[in-house]
Amino acid sequence: MPSQQTIDTIKSTVPVLEVHGQSITSVFYNNLFKDHPELLNIFNHANQRQGRQSAALAGAVYAAAAHIDHLEDIIPAVKQIGQKHRALQIKPEHYPIVGQYLLGAIKEVLGDAATPEILEAWKEAYGVIADAFISVEAEMYREAEAAPGGWSGFRPFVVERRVKESEVITSFYLKPQDGEPIASYLPGQYITVRVQPEGQPYTQIRHYSLSAAPGGSSYRISVRREDAAPGKPAGVVSNYLHEHAQEGTVLEISAPAGTFTLDQTQDIPVVLISGGVGLTPMVSMLETLLKEQPARKVTYVHAAINGSHHAMKEHIAELEGAHPQMSSYLCYETPLEGDSCHKTGYIDAAWLQQIVDPSADFYFCGPVPFMRTVYSALKELGIPAERIHYEFFGPAGQLD
């Protein structure tokens, strides 16, 4: 624990961080990458451009300051971030660099308000927080390597086959190039893909949820092609995979990671809700439930723009037909002629109340606006927080 003087000083900065947190983290990243461009081989450039990474870091710094006297309260967040750090191969030697530039950004943004006392307190506090991350991540590295079929770093995998699931989503089946076994995973976890597309000066790393139940000899990821839109460039990695990752292509993969996982210790009903490509962890959970907990009732609700954007429709229908404990529902935003769905428009509390069991465990994933809508609907229905589980694709954000 930091000293009491440091705790008092850090907590006094919480209101300042609430106002200036994202300015500080934006300056931090700008200065960090200017002096250490090699770190651009690790960070997601799209999240940097959209400000999502700086917003997520600002939230983490704010939470650390607010809980500096009870750091155990943020251990779940530390573990979630630590899983991503392990997947990205963040190492202990990176932390002093981050600390140096974070302190520099605090000084640059706050100016004279960042007194020597405040800077010294943040230096001490950062050391404590960094040590917590390093310790947690060291154990994660050991577990990933020691697991049956596990490995350290990035391992070459071959695209065994690819399947077009919709107009915008394609599944890739990945087998290890060395022919050795692969690590199992928990439904809901992801693997991390590292590529360097032609013309790109830095490697590009992305997390992709595993979209099948564990237990096979290969991994399946289902990737949405991110096309350019006003104010948003095309996704570098998703387009690379769609255009260039053919059968036989070799991709570098780090071992499965993630804390958004299905709780299989329960036997209460489960409701899985997905929007767009958010179906990937949901399908993994669904297949696992049907295979390993056949007595557990499960309801799967999926939202898509229309039928042409709806991935794995036939697969889900086949599962529902073969498993009487499963029911599924579709919501299309703007159906095409010939599309069949249960609801048009958006998911809302009134519709969910008609189709789901309120005593269930709820899991959901999808684009941020979709997640906010679902979260609001579940709260409106009175679902308690301990039975609401979700994960953001990319940096963490806020739903309320």
LINSULTA-V84520 format. One record per helix or strand. SS is the DSSP state (H for helix, E for strand). FROM is the first residue (numbers start at 1). LEN is the number of residues. Records with the same first field share a line. If there is no record, write none. Layout:
SS->FROM-LEN + FROM-LEN
This chain:
H->4-9 + 14-22 + 37-5 + 45-5 + 52-15 + 71-18 + 92-22 + 116-31 + 236-9 + 276-17 + 307-3 + 313-10 + 349-7 + 368-13 + 385-3
E->155-10 + 169-8 + 190-6 + 204-7 + 219-6 + 229-1 + 232-1 + 250-8 + 270-6 + 298-7 + 326-7 + 343-2 + 361-5 + 388-3
